[in-house]
Amino acid sequence: MLSVIGTATYIIDILTIAAVLAAMFVFFFKRKSVKLMLIYATVFVAYVALILLDEYFGVSVPIARALVTVLIWFMVAALAVVYQSDLKVVFFNLTRSHEKTAPDPGDLSDEELRKSVEEITRACQTMSKSRTGALIVIAPTVVAQHILDTGVELEALVSASLLEAIFNTRAPFHDGAAIIKGNKVLAAGCFLPLSQSQTVAKNLGTRHRAGIGITEESDMLTIIVSEETGVISVAKHGELRRFVTPDRLRDILHETLKIAPQTKSRMI
């Protein structure tokens, strides 16, 4: 009986260690922080090894174990500070509920969504020509309430003139992001978590890092218009695609919102 309990305990310990290492791998790998992943994994494995030596082999090294324990607590605190924005998004994804602050894209007709896409594309094309900086978030499903709370609630129908007004340099919230769900602009002037990825080009500013950051842990898509160059970029799943043409942007939005392609009427 004791041997069965001992075996079960051993298996549970192994599964727990494997689960923690897997979670660490996924967390750091998504942020392309391989060096940090190796450092954290090494310290964690060292801590587990010290515990196993004490529990299963009777070899006690209290000073080393105390030092590694302090180091782990320090690393956990550092992780919370450096990745606080990312952790907020992670906790939101774990606890989110389907909010009804705007019509779900699935509840709208393709024609309504297509009209919204045309307004967004036209606004981006105009802002690109005038080199007006813009950051637009397209939410296919739900939006984190803590993101909406950082901006000004609008609940307005999407239009090119509204988006151009939001990002006008004289507007009070032009530096933040506009959040769009379906055919509604939910809020403007919102602050987004910045990407911590080391692969983001150094010449890209805060607007691009914010645009990438919100897509790293969600299904959202962001459109960024550079105020320096007028280049339109699109971020999805933590990847940035630059030099997007208006036609390509339209296609990307159709794919994201799952809009059926228009069938050309046959000429008789």
N, C-alpha and C positions, 0 to 999 in steps of 0.2 A: 504493500500500500504506500509506504514511504517513498519507495523508488518510483512509483507511478506519479506521485505528487512532485517529486524532484524533477522528473522528466518533463512534466507539464510546465513547471516553473521555468525550466531551462528553455523550452520551446517558446513560451510567452516572452521571455527576455530577448530571445533572438528576433522574434517578430517585431517587438517594440523598437529595438535598435535599427532593424531594417526599415521600419516605417519612418523613423526620425531621419535617417540618412536619405531616404527617398524624398521626403518632404524638403529637406535642405537642398538636395540636388535640383529638384524642380524649381524651387524658389530662386536660387542663384542662376540656374541655367537660363531661365526666361529673361533674366536681367543681364545675361552675358558676363557675369562676374565669376569667372572660373577660378581665379586666384583666391578670391574670398571664400568660395565654396571649398577649396582644398584646405585652407587654413581652418575654417570652422569644422570641417569633417575630421581633420587630424586631431584637433583639441578634443572633440567629442569622443573619438575612438580611444584616445589616451585616457580620458576620464572613465569610460566604460571598462577599459582594460584594468585600471586600478581597482575598480569595484569588483570585477571578476576575480582578481588575484586575492582580494580580501575574503569574498564570499565563498569561493569554491576551492581555493588552494591555501587559505589561511595565512597568506603573506600580507602583512599590514604595513603600509607606507603612509602614515598619517600626514606627514608634512607635504609630500608630493600631492596627495589627494586634496589637501586644503588649498594648496596653491592653484591647482587645476580648477577647483571649484570656484575660487575667486575670479580666475580668468574667464570661466564660462559665464558667470554673472555679468562681468564687465562686457563681454562680447554680446550678450543678450541685450544689455542696455544700449550698446552702440548700434546694434541692429535696429532697435526700436526708434532711435534718433535718426539714423541715416535713411531708413526706409519707412518713415512714418506715413507718408502719403500712400505708398504702395500697400501698407498694412491696412489702411482704412478701406481701400478698394477690395482687398482680400476679404475682410470681415463683412463688407457689404454684400459681396457675392455669396457668402455663406449664409447670410441671414435675410437676404432681400425677399420682398414680397412683390407681387405684380401690382404696381401702382397704376391708377387710372387718372393721372393728372392730364392726360391728353389721349385722343383716340389712338388705339393701337394700330400700327400700320396695316396689320392684317384685317382690321375692320373697315378700312378705307378702300374705295375702288381704285383700280389701276389708273383710271383717268385722273382722280384726285391726287394720287401720288405722283403721276407723271407731270401734272401741273406744278406741284411743289418742287420737283426736280428741275424743271425749266426755270423757275424763279431763282433757285439757288445757283444754277449754272450761269444765268444771266448776270446775277449780282457778282459772282466771282470773276467773270470775264471783265466786267466794268471796273471792279476794284483792282484787278491785275493791270489793266491799262493805265489807271491813275496811280498805281503803286500805293494803294491803301492797304495797310496791314489788317488781316482778318483771321479769325480762328473760329471755325464752325464745327460743332459736334453733331453728328447724325446718330441718333439712338434707335436701333431697330427694335429694341424691347423696352427695358426699364431704365430709369435714370436714378442714380444714387441721390437720395434726398440731401445728403451733406454737400453734394456738388451744387445742387440748385439753390441751397441756402446761402451760398457765397455770392450770389448775384441778385439781380432784380427780376422778379416774376413778371412775365408779359402775357402768356397764354394768347398770343396773337397769330393770325393766319400768316403763313410764310409768303413773303413777297420780296422781290428784288429791291424795291425802294426801302422797305423796312430794314433789310440787312445792310444796305448801303448807309442808312441813317445810323444804325447801331455802331458801325465801324468808322463813321466819320470822326476825324481826329479831334473835332470839337465836342463830340459826344462824351458824357461823363463816364461811360463804361466801355469805351472802345478798346481798352487794353485787355479786357477779359474775353471769355468765350461765349458764343451764342449756342444754346442747346436746342436742337430741333428734334421733335418726335412726330412722325406722321406728317401732317400738314400744319403743325403748330410750332411756333417759336416759344418754348416753355419759359426760358429766362435768358438774360444777357448779362455780361459783366461777370461771368462765373470764373472762379479760379480752379485750375486743374492740377493734379499731381504731376510733378516734373519727372521725366525719365532719368533714371540713374545709369542707364546703359553707357558703357565706355565706347561703344561703336558709333555713337552719334557724332557726326562731324563737328569739329571745334568751331567752325565758322557759322554754325546754326545757333540762333539765339533762344531766348526763353519761350517765345511763342511756339517754335518748332518742338522744343523739349516737352512743353505742356501737351502739344498735340499728339506726340508719340506716347507720353506717359499714360494718358487716360485709356489708350487702346491696348496697353500691355496686359491688363487684367480684366478686360471687358470685351463685349462684342461691338463696341462703338467704333465708328469711323470718323476721322477728323479731316477737315479741309483747311489748309493753311495757305494764306496769301502773304507773300513776303513784301514788306513795305520798302525794302532796299532794292529788290530786283523785280518785283511784280510776279515772280515765279509762283505758280500754283502747285502745291504738294498735297498728297493724300497719305494719311497714316492709318494702318489697320494691323491688328495683332502685333503691335510694336515695331512694324516695319514701315519705313518712309519711302514713298515713291515721289520723286520730284519731276518737274517739267511736264506736268499733266495738262494736256490741251482741254479746252471746253468740251469738245466732243467725247474725249476719253473720260472726262469727269462725269458726263451725263451717263455713259455706259456703266461706270463704276457704281454710281448711285442707283441705277436700275437693277444691277446685280445685288447690291446690298439690301434694297427694299423689296427684292423679288418681284419686280414689275414684269409682267409678261410682255414680250416683244410685240409691237404692232404689226398686224398682218396687212400687207398692201392689197388694196382692192383690185380685183382683176378687171382689166378693161375689156369691154365687149365690142 
